[in-house]
Each structure stands twice: as structure tokens, then as C-alpha cells.
Amino acid sequence: MAYGRPIVVAHTKQGDAFAFGLKNGMELTGGTIVSGGAMGDLYGYTLVMSGQEKTPANFIDGATEANPFAGMTTPPTVISGT
């Protein structure tokens, strides 16, 4: 995820999906590993992504929880292991 300037898709709890960085991509600018002590504390990763777009993030119409890319006309390219 830290390689290049990817387009980031964020999936909300309501089932909506948004695409960030469609024109210029996003940049991974920071992050932390968090291990909370209490049951309700976060235990995971926090990534900070930043981008410089002229327009807000695009809503992906037709996205579902099972397939957040369902509303896209061109399927995404996934590159792993770089």
C-alpha cells in the first residue's frame, strides 16, 4: 500500500464506498501500530493517507459490502508483493 500513489477505496459501515485520489493518487504519509489495553480499545493499525485532488472523493454507485468495486466501469488492478 505504501508503494506508488494508489487510488484508495474506503468502505463505510453503512455499505457505501468512496474512491480517493482518482486523478493524482494518494500518498501514505504516516501510521501507527496501536495495542489498546481495554476491551473497547483499538488493537490494529492506523494509516494516514493524503492526496491533492481538486474535487472531493467519488461515491462508487452500486458498491456492496461483498464487492465494493461493483459500481466501477473498469475493474481495479491489484498489485501485491512489491
N, CA and C of each residue as an Amber inpcrd file, in Angstrom:
protein
   246
   0.8160000  -1.1830000   0.0000000   0.0000000   0.0000000   0.0000000
   0.8640000   1.2520000   0.0000000   2.0690000   1.1760000   0.4580000
   2.9280000   2.3460000   0.5280000   3.7220000   2.5570000  -0.7630000
   3.5380000   1.6860000  -1.7490000   4.2820000   1.7750000  -2.9980000
   3.5060000   2.6040000  -4.0140000   4.1200000   3.6080000  -4.6010000
   3.4750000   4.4250000  -5.6190000   2.4390000   5.3680000  -5.0400000
   1.4960000   5.7520000  -5.8550000   0.4070000   6.6510000  -5.4380000
  -0.9100000   5.9740000  -5.8000000  -1.3990000   5.0760000  -4.9270000
  -2.5890000   4.2910000  -5.2530000  -3.8860000   5.0940000  -5.1390000
  -4.9260000   4.5820000  -5.7760000  -6.2850000   5.0500000  -5.5450000
  -6.8040000   4.2430000  -4.3710000  -7.3710000   4.9290000  -3.3820000
  -7.8180000   4.2780000  -2.1570000  -9.3420000   4.2130000  -2.1430000
  -9.8880000   3.0260000  -1.8580000 -11.3330000   2.8580000  -1.7160000
 -11.6340000   2.6420000  -0.2430000 -12.4890000   3.5090000   0.3050000
 -12.9040000   3.3930000   1.7040000 -14.3460000   2.9010000   1.7320000
 -14.5950000   1.8960000   2.5540000 -15.9130000   1.2900000   2.6690000
 -16.4890000   1.6680000   4.0290000 -17.6650000   2.2800000   4.0590000
 -18.2670000   2.7390000   5.3120000 -19.1040000   1.6420000   5.9620000
 -19.4670000   1.8500000   7.2180000 -20.3190000   0.8880000   7.9310000
 -21.7290000   0.8290000   7.3460000 -22.1510000   1.8820000   6.6360000
 -23.4720000   1.9040000   6.0090000 -23.4890000   1.1710000   4.6640000
 -22.3350000   0.6860000   4.2150000 -22.2620000  -0.0590000   2.9620000
 -21.8680000   0.7770000   1.7580000 -21.5940000   2.0600000   1.9530000
 -21.1720000   2.9170000   0.8400000 -19.6690000   2.7890000   0.6230000
 -19.2280000   3.0870000  -0.5920000 -17.7990000   3.0690000  -0.9030000
 -17.4250000   4.3740000  -1.5950000 -16.2520000   4.8950000  -1.2640000
 -15.7460000   6.1310000  -1.8380000 -14.3540000   5.8890000  -2.3910000
 -14.0500000   6.4830000  -3.5410000 -12.7270000   6.3640000  -4.1560000
 -11.9830000   7.6810000  -3.9640000 -10.8290000   7.6030000  -3.3380000
  -9.9890000   8.7700000  -3.0710000  -8.7780000   8.7430000  -4.0000000
  -8.3900000   9.9040000  -4.5190000  -7.1760000  10.0220000  -5.3220000
  -7.3060000   9.5430000  -6.7420000  -8.4680000   9.7350000  -7.3590000
  -8.6720000   9.2310000  -8.7210000  -7.7300000   9.8580000  -9.7370000
  -7.4010000  11.1180000  -9.6090000  -6.5430000  11.7860000 -10.5980000
  -5.0630000  11.7230000 -10.2280000  -4.7210000  12.0790000  -8.9850000
  -3.3160000  12.1710000  -8.5740000  -2.8530000  11.0570000  -7.6550000
  -3.7530000  10.2090000  -7.2240000  -3.3870000   9.1450000  -6.3070000
  -3.2460000   9.6670000  -4.8830000  -3.0050000   8.7610000  -3.9600000
  -2.8420000   9.0990000  -2.5490000  -1.4160000   8.7580000  -2.1280000
  -0.9710000   9.3770000  -1.0550000   0.3650000   9.1250000  -0.5340000
   0.2580000   8.7040000   0.9230000   0.9410000   7.6360000   1.2870000
   0.9860000   7.1880000   2.6740000   1.9870000   8.0660000   3.4100000
   1.4810000   8.8950000   4.3280000   2.3450000   9.8700000   4.9950000
   2.6590000   9.5140000   6.4410000   2.0390000   8.5100000   6.9900000
   2.3210000   8.1300000   8.3650000   1.4360000   6.9870000   8.8160000
   1.6660000   6.5540000  10.0230000   0.8560000   5.4780000  10.5830000
   1.4130000   5.0180000  11.9050000   0.5870000   4.2910000  12.6290000
   0.9910000   3.7540000  13.9280000   0.4420000   2.3480000  14.0970000
   1.0640000   1.6180000  14.9880000   0.5490000   0.3290000  15.4280000
   0.0310000   0.5450000  16.8350000  -1.2440000   0.2270000  17.0440000
  -1.8850000   0.5080000  18.3230000  -2.2880000  -0.7950000  18.9870000
  -1.9480000  -0.9340000  20.2600000  -2.3940000  -2.0970000  21.0240000
  -3.0140000  -1.6050000  22.3240000  -4.3330000  -1.4950000  22.3060000
  -5.0640000  -0.9920000  23.4660000  -5.0950000  -2.0110000  24.6000000
  -5.3520000  -1.5050000  25.7970000  -5.3880000  -2.3810000  26.9580000
  -6.7730000  -2.8710000  27.3110000  -7.7930000  -2.0380000  27.1110000
  -9.1590000  -2.4030000  27.4730000  -9.8570000  -3.0890000  26.3020000
 -10.9960000  -3.7170000  26.5810000 -11.7340000  -4.4710000  25.5750000
 -12.1860000  -3.5900000  24.4060000 -12.5800000  -2.3560000  24.6420000
 -13.0690000  -1.4850000  23.5870000 -11.9860000  -0.6810000  22.8880000
 -10.7360000  -0.8220000  23.2980000  -9.6430000  -0.0700000  22.6890000
  -9.2600000  -0.6500000  21.3300000  -8.7140000   0.2310000  20.4860000
  -8.2510000  -0.2110000  19.1720000  -7.0240000  -1.0940000  19.3170000
  -7.0060000  -2.1800000  18.5810000  -5.8590000  -3.0690000  18.5050000
  -5.6380000  -3.3120000  17.0180000  -4.7490000  -2.5390000  16.4060000
  -4.5220000  -2.6710000  14.9750000  -3.6380000  -1.5750000  14.4400000
  -3.8860000  -1.1960000  13.2070000  -3.0630000  -0.2110000  12.5080000
  -3.8720000   1.0400000  12.2050000  -3.2180000   2.1780000  12.2430000
  -3.8000000   3.4340000  11.8140000  -2.8910000   3.9990000  10.7330000
  -3.4310000   4.1420000   9.5160000  -2.6540000   4.6660000   8.4000000
  -3.1320000   6.0700000   8.0660000  -2.2180000   6.9580000   7.7340000
  -2.5540000   8.3310000   7.3460000  -2.2300000   8.4760000   5.8620000
  -3.2650000   8.7110000   5.0700000  -3.1060000   8.8960000   3.6310000
  -3.4710000  10.3390000   3.3010000  -2.7360000  10.9560000   2.3980000
  -3.0630000  12.3190000   1.9810000  -3.0170000  12.3980000   0.4590000
  -3.8330000  13.2950000  -0.0730000  -3.9010000  13.4700000  -1.5090000
  -4.1870000  14.9230000  -1.8480000  -3.9560000  15.2720000  -3.0810000
  -4.1940000  16.6370000  -3.5370000  -5.1100000  16.5950000  -4.7530000
  -6.3960000  16.5020000  -4.4780000  -7.4000000  16.4540000  -5.5210000
  -8.1810000  17.7660000  -5.5340000  -8.6670000  18.1480000  -6.7030000
  -9.4730000  19.3660000  -6.8100000 -10.9140000  19.1250000  -6.3940000
 -11.3650000  17.8740000  -6.4440000 -12.7450000  17.5330000  -6.1000000
 -12.7620000  16.5520000  -4.9240000 -13.8920000  16.4750000  -4.2000000
 -13.9990000  15.5100000  -3.1010000 -13.9690000  14.0670000  -3.6200000
 -13.8650000  13.1310000  -2.7070000 -13.8440000  11.7130000  -3.0680000
 -15.1160000  11.3360000  -3.8140000 -14.9860000  10.4280000  -4.7630000
 -16.1090000   9.9960000  -5.5740000 -16.8650000   8.8600000  -4.9100000
 -18.1820000   8.9370000  -4.9250000 -19.0560000   7.8800000  -4.4410000
 -19.1130000   6.8000000  -5.5090000 -18.9130000   5.5390000  -5.1410000
 -18.9880000   4.4340000  -6.0980000 -20.4060000   3.8910000  -6.0560000
 -21.2010000   4.2280000  -7.0580000 -22.5970000   3.8040000  -7.1220000
 -22.6720000   2.3160000  -7.4370000 -23.4290000   1.5780000  -6.6590000
 -23.5880000   0.1380000  -6.8820000 -22.6660000  -0.7130000  -6.0340000
 -21.8080000  -0.0930000  -5.2320000 -20.8940000  -0.8510000  -4.3820000
 -21.6610000  -1.5970000  -3.3030000 -21.2020000  -2.7890000  -2.9760000
 -21.7990000  -3.5760000  -1.8980000 -20.7030000  -3.9680000  -0.9260000
 -21.1070000  -4.4780000   0.2270000 -20.1140000  -4.9180000   1.2070000
 -19.3010000  -6.0840000   0.6640000 -19.9530000  -6.9650000  -0.0750000
 -19.2550000  -8.1180000  -0.6460000 -18.3350000  -7.7200000  -1.7890000
 -18.7130000  -6.6610000  -2.5500000 -17.9010000  -6.2190000  -3.6800000
 -17.9400000  -4.6900000  -3.7730000 -17.0070000  -4.0020000  -3.0860000
 -17.0130000  -2.5430000  -3.1200000 -16.6890000  -1.9620000  -4.4990000
 -16.2150000  -2.7760000  -5.4290000 -15.8670000  -2.3130000  -6.7700000
 -16.9780000  -2.5720000  -7.7830000 -18.1300000  -3.0680000  -7.3400000
 -19.2120000  -3.4670000  -8.2460000 -19.7080000  -2.3140000  -9.1090000
 -19.6320000  -1.0830000  -8.6080000 -20.1330000   0.0450000  -9.3750000
 -19.1390000   0.6500000 -10.3430000 -17.9330000   0.1120000 -10.4080000
 -16.9140000   0.6870000 -11.2870000 -17.0360000   0.1180000 -12.7020000
 -16.8660000   0.9650000 -13.7290000 -16.9550000   0.5080000 -15.1050000
 -15.7070000  -0.2810000 -15.5190000 -14.5520000   0.0600000 -14.9450000
 -13.3100000  -0.6620000 -15.2070000 -12.8850000  -1.3650000 -13.9410000
 -12.6650000  -2.6840000 -13.9840000 -12.2670000  -3.3850000 -12.7600000
 -10.9080000  -2.8870000 -12.2660000 -10.6970000  -2.9250000 -10.9290000
  -9.4390000  -2.4440000 -10.3800000  -8.2810000  -3.3870000 -10.6830000
  -7.0900000  -2.8360000 -10.6990000  -5.8700000  -3.6270000 -10.8400000
  -5.2460000  -3.7410000  -9.4600000  -5.0580000  -4.9430000  -8.9790000
  -4.4780000  -5.1650000  -7.6540000  -3.0710000  -5.6970000  -7.8460000
  -2.0910000  -4.9880000  -7.2810000  -0.6980000  -5.3970000  -7.3680000
  -0.2430000  -5.7580000  -5.9570000   0.2330000  -6.9640000  -5.7700000
   0.6790000  -7.3800000  -4.4430000   2.1290000  -7.8460000  -4.4830000
   2.7780000  -7.7450000  -3.3540000   4.1220000  -8.2700000  -3.2220000
   5.2450000  -7.4220000  -3.7760000   5.0630000  -6.0890000  -3.8640000
   6.1530000  -5.2590000  -4.3600000   6.9890000  -4.7190000  -3.2450000
